[in-house]
Amino acid sequence: MDDALRITPLSPSRWRAEVPATMAQGRAAFGGLLAGLGLRAADTAVDVDRAPRSVMVDFIAPVEAGEVEIGILPLRSGRALSHVEIRIHQRGQLAMIAAIAYGMTRPTRLDRPAAPAPPIPPDGSLSTLPYIEGVTPAFTQHFEYRWTRGAFPFSGAATDGFGGLIRPRAGARVDAAVVLSLLDGWPCPMLPRADRVVPASSVTWLVNFVRAVPEAPPDAWWQVESDAVASADGYVDADAKIWGPDGALVATSRQLMVEFSG
């Protein structure tokens, strides 16, 4: 993950990155990686005392393996909040727009702790999602998966949604950019109902960080739950949550996906 998320400055407002072929999702690049690249670039325009609080992404065009250019536009920086717009282009075509809000930690008397991570079965009963070249998306080779709830994609199950554990396979340090990949590293939650391989991809994506990303050992597991809110007309409205290794909620996700089962 560290190599895939590396960005190189071209100017104070422009960066470049190289999307490796191993980070593909079908013919296009993995959306979690693109969002992470945009976040890494946006970080350079914000004071270090401010952490990402919300990331809103619009995936406009597929990105292929190869070079992309990331443009940064700081929109406003107030006493506690900063807003940055990111645009990713490839070969002159706009591929992704993201609006990122950063915020300082603020004093409060209105804390409401989120529910802890759901209990998981004993380690010995967890199913592993293997990387199978030509079957599972190429980017999944960079992660380890353990299934804790629900059926595998394309298994013709009677139910949708799933939960599991995930971590970078190479033991990378997890920051907010990597959390985006860990959240987006799971398939569309309607796909367990499919009885054959069905492509699906993201249209828009909103991630809210409910707390700063905690420090954790590189080999720590992060827990994800993903469920469909509704599915109609070939589109899926999906919710997801990710908990840190300490069992506390880190971020929530709302995603519009398009699926091609028709």
C-alpha positions in Angstrom: 0.0 0.0 0.0 2.8 2.4 0.8 4.2 2.3 -2.8 0.7 2.5 -4.4 -0.1 5.6 -2.3 3.2 7.4 -3.1 2.7 10.9 -4.7 5.3 13.2 -6.3 5.1 17.0 -6.3 4.9 18.8 -9.6 4.1 22.2 -8.1 2.5 23.4 -4.8 -0.9 22.6 -6.3 -0.2 19.6 -8.5 1.0 16.1 -7.8 1.5 13.0 -9.8 1.1 9.3 -8.9 1.5 6.0 -10.7 -1.4 3.6 -10.4 0.0 0.0 -10.6 -1.7 -2.7 -12.6 -2.0 -4.8 -9.4 -4.4 -2.1 -8.1 -7.1 -2.8 -10.7 -10.7 -3.6 -10.2 -11.7 -5.1 -13.5 -10.6 -2.7 -16.2 -10.5 0.3 -13.9 -8.3 1.3 -10.9 -9.5 0.5 -7.4 -11.6 3.4 -6.2 -10.3 3.2 -2.6 -6.7 3.8 -3.9 -7.8 6.9 -6.0 -9.6 8.4 -3.0 -6.5 7.7 -0.8 -4.2 9.4 -3.4 -6.4 12.4 -3.3 -6.4 12.5 0.5 -2.6 12.2 0.6 -2.3 15.2 -1.8 -4.9 17.2 0.2 -3.0 16.6 3.4 -0.1 18.7 2.1 -2.4 21.8 1.9 -3.6 21.6 5.5 -2.1 22.4 8.9 -0.9 19.2 10.7 -3.2 19.9 13.7 -6.3 19.1 11.5 -7.4 15.6 10.7 -9.7 14.4 7.9 -13.3 14.5 9.1 -15.2 13.9 5.9 -14.4 12.8 2.3 -16.9 13.1 -0.5 -16.0 11.5 -3.7 -17.5 11.5 -7.2 -16.1 8.8 -9.5 -16.5 10.4 -13.0 -14.5 8.2 -15.4 -12.5 4.9 -15.1 -8.8 5.2 -14.4 -6.4 2.7 -16.0 -3.0 1.6 -14.7 -0.5 4.4 -15.3 0.2 8.0 -14.4 -2.5 10.3 -13.0 -2.3 14.0 -12.0 -3.8 15.3 -8.8 -4.8 18.9 -8.5 -5.3 20.6 -5.1 -7.6 23.6 -4.6 -7.8 24.8 -1.0 -11.3 26.3 -0.6 -11.2 27.8 2.9 -9.3 27.5 6.1 -11.0 28.8 9.2 -10.1 28.7 12.9 -11.1 25.0 13.2 -12.0 23.7 9.8 -10.3 23.5 6.4 -11.9 22.5 3.1 -9.9 21.2 0.1 -11.1 20.1 -3.4 -9.2 17.4 -5.2 -9.4 16.6 -8.9 -7.7 13.6 -10.5 -7.0 13.6 -14.3 -5.6 11.0 -16.5 -4.5 11.8 -20.1 -6.3 15.1 -19.8 -9.7 13.6 -18.8 -11.3 14.4 -15.5 -11.7 11.1 -13.6 -12.5 11.9 -9.9 -13.5 14.9 -7.8 -13.3 14.9 -4.0 -14.2 17.4 -1.4 -12.4 16.9 1.9 -13.1 18.6 5.2 -10.4 18.7 7.9 -11.0 19.6 11.5 -9.2 20.3 14.7 -10.1 18.3 17.8 -12.6 20.4 19.7 -13.6 20.4 23.4 -17.1 19.1 23.9 -19.6 18.0 26.7 -21.7 16.1 24.2 -19.8 12.9 23.6 -21.8 9.9 22.5 -19.6 6.9 22.0 -20.6 4.7 19.1 -21.5 1.1 19.5 -18.5 -1.2 19.7 -17.5 -3.6 16.9 -19.8 -6.6 16.7 -18.5 -9.8 18.3 -16.7 -12.1 15.9 -16.6 -16.0 15.9 -13.5 -17.7 17.2 -10.5 -17.5 14.8 -10.7 -21.1 13.9 -14.1 -20.7 12.3 -13.4 -17.6 10.1 -13.4 -18.1 6.4 -10.5 -16.7 4.4 -11.2 -14.8 1.1 -8.2 -15.9 -1.1 -6.8 -14.0 -4.0 -7.5 -16.0 -7.2 -5.9 -14.5 -10.3 -8.5 -13.8 -12.9 -11.4 -14.3 -10.5 -11.0 -11.9 -7.5 -10.2 -8.3 -8.4 -6.4 -7.6 -8.7 -6.3 -5.1 -5.9 -7.4 -7.7 -3.3 -4.0 -9.3 -3.5 -2.8 -6.4 -1.3 -5.1 -7.3 1.6 -5.9 -10.2 3.9 -9.5 -10.9 4.6 -11.4 -12.9 7.2 -15.2 -13.4 6.7 -17.2 -13.0 10.0 -20.8 -12.6 8.7 -22.8 -13.4 5.6 -22.1 -15.3 2.4 -19.3 -14.8 -0.2 -20.1 -12.8 -3.4 -21.7 -14.7 -6.3 -22.8 -17.6 -4.0 -26.6 -17.2 -4.8 -27.3 -16.6 -1.1 -30.8 -15.7 0.2 -29.4 -12.7 2.1 -27.1 -9.8 1.3 -24.6 -7.9 3.4 -21.5 -9.2 5.2 -18.9 -8.4 7.8 -15.2 -9.3 8.2 -11.7 -8.4 9.2 -9.1 -6.8 6.9 -5.5 -5.6 7.0 -2.9 -4.7 4.4 -1.0 -7.8 3.4 2.4 -6.1 3.6 1.8 -4.7 7.1 1.6 -1.1 6.1 1.0 1.7 8.6 -2.7 2.5 8.5 -3.6 6.2 8.2 -6.7 7.9 7.0 -5.8 7.2 3.3 -5.3 3.5 4.0 -8.6 3.4 6.0 -10.4 4.5 2.7 -8.9 1.4 1.0 -9.8 -0.9 3.9 -13.4 0.4 3.7 -13.6 0.2 -0.1 -11.8 -3.2 -0.3 -15.0 -5.1 0.1 -17.4 -5.9 -2.7 -20.9 -4.5 -3.2 -23.0 -5.9 -0.4 -25.7 -7.1 -2.8 -23.4 -9.5 -4.6 -23.9 -12.5 -2.2 -27.3 -12.8 -3.8 -25.9 -13.1 -7.3 -25.5 -16.7 -8.6 -22.9 -15.7 -11.2 -20.1 -13.1 -11.5 -21.7 -9.6 -11.6 -19.6 -6.5 -12.1 -20.2 -3.5 -9.8 -18.6 -0.1 -9.3 -18.9 3.0 -7.2 -20.6 6.2 -8.4 -20.4 8.4 -5.4 -18.9 7.8 -1.9 -19.1 9.7 1.4 -16.8 8.7 4.3 -17.1 10.4 7.7 -14.3 9.9 10.2 -15.9 9.9 13.7 -12.5 10.1 15.3 -8.9 10.5 14.3 -7.4 7.3 13.0 -5.7 5.5 15.9 -2.1 4.3 16.0 -2.0 0.5 15.6 0.6 -2.2 14.9 1.0 -2.8 11.1 -0.3 -6.4 11.4 -3.5 -5.4 13.3 -6.9 -6.3 12.0 -9.6 -3.8 11.2 -13.3 -4.8 11.3 -15.8 -3.8 8.6 -19.6 -4.3 8.3 -21.3 -3.6 5.0 -25.0 -3.7 4.2 -27.4 -2.6 1.4 -29.9 0.0 2.4 -31.8 -0.5 -0.8 -31.3 -1.8 -4.4 -33.3 -0.8 -7.4 -33.0 0.1 -11.1 -29.5 -1.3 -11.2 -28.2 0.9 -8.3 -27.3 -0.1 -4.7 -27.3 2.3 -1.8 -24.9 0.8 0.7 -23.8 1.6 4.3 -20.5 0.5 5.9 -18.6 1.0 9.1 -15.0 0.3 10.1 -13.7 -0.2 13.6 -10.1 0.0 14.7 -8.1 -2.8 16.4 -9.2 -1.4 19.7 -12.9 -2.1 18.8 -13.9 1.6 18.6 -15.6 3.0 15.5 -13.3 5.0 13.2 -15.4 5.9 10.2 -18.8 5.4 8.5 -19.4 5.1 4.8 -22.4 5.7 2.4 -21.9 4.7 -1.2 -24.0 4.6 -4.4 -22.9 1.7 -6.6 -24.0 0.5 -10.0 -24.4 -3.2 -10.6 -24.7 -5.0 -14.0 -26.8 -8.1 -13.2 -29.5 -7.3 -15.8 
